[in-house]
Amino acid sequence: MIHCIIVDDEEHAIEVIQHYLKPVSAIHILATFTHPIDALSFLSRNPVDLIFLDIHMPEISGIEFIQSIQHQDIQVILTTAYKEFATNGFDLNVVDYLVKPIPLPRFLQAINKAQNLINSKNNNGSMIDRHQDDYFMVKTEAKGKMLKINIAEIDFVEGMKNYVAFHHNGIRTLALLTMKDVEDRLPKTQFIRVQKSFIVALNKITSIDGNRIILKGISAEILIGETYRKDFLDMMKQKLLL
């Protein structure tokens, strides 16, 4: 599944893309935004494969938006009423440049290119991820001591002032890291930050009771922070059987 967002200051333009994507089962729309700053905030907390992005928007332009996310591995399809920005877009290595009003055949051509690029990258990286990215080493509170943390064994991560605590395999390991360090390192398809001081493993969640998250084999209950509540519930809704 390819996860995408739509960023455009015109609601009608968003609706057109949503309509075009309805029959495309391989692409799932996570969210839509009329303000690019809100979209950037969402991207800082959620994994996204593809962005449909307007150029002329309030706050920042689409070109500036792309420049601010160049460190992230996200494909971009530009959508705009202005042909003259095509060169700028391709200089920034976008997948395609669609001029409004966007004809459906041209739109399908663009998403076909995006799907091929994303699937190719995912397939090429899957073997590396399985063999090289299933653990990491952390410096513990003991001087000169490092400990191996198996990602599959992590239940949750807790922020503790200058340290973080990895709760894994029935033990707790303190490491001199920040929550941002850990959040950036953990695979976003397997972990989610639910409040300022907690990151939880999605496969360890057994139930959600109001504002509380209950984890398998863990007596502690973790509360969902208001800042992270919407993103967390949006992710859970993707797994909801209606």
Salt bridges, closest charged atoms under 4 A:
ASP8 OD2 - LYS100 NZ 2.70
ASP49 OD2 - HIS3 ND1 3.77
ASP54 OD1 - LYS100 NZ 3.56
GLU59 OE2 - HIS35 ND1 3.82
ASP73 OD1 - LYS121 NZ 3.11
ASP96 OD1 - ARG106 NH2 2.61
ASP96 OD2 - LYS113 NZ 3.62
ASP133 OD1 - ARG185 NH1 2.83
ASP155 OD1 - LYS204 NZ 2.92
GLU158 OE1 - HIS167 NE2 2.96
GLU183 OE1 - ARG193 NH1 3.03
ASP184 OD2 - LYS180 NZ 2.75
ASP209 OD2 - ARG212 NH2 2.18
GLU221 OE1 - ARG212 NH1 2.79
ASP231 OD2 - ARG45 NE 2.65
ASP234 OD2 - LYS230 NZ 2.82
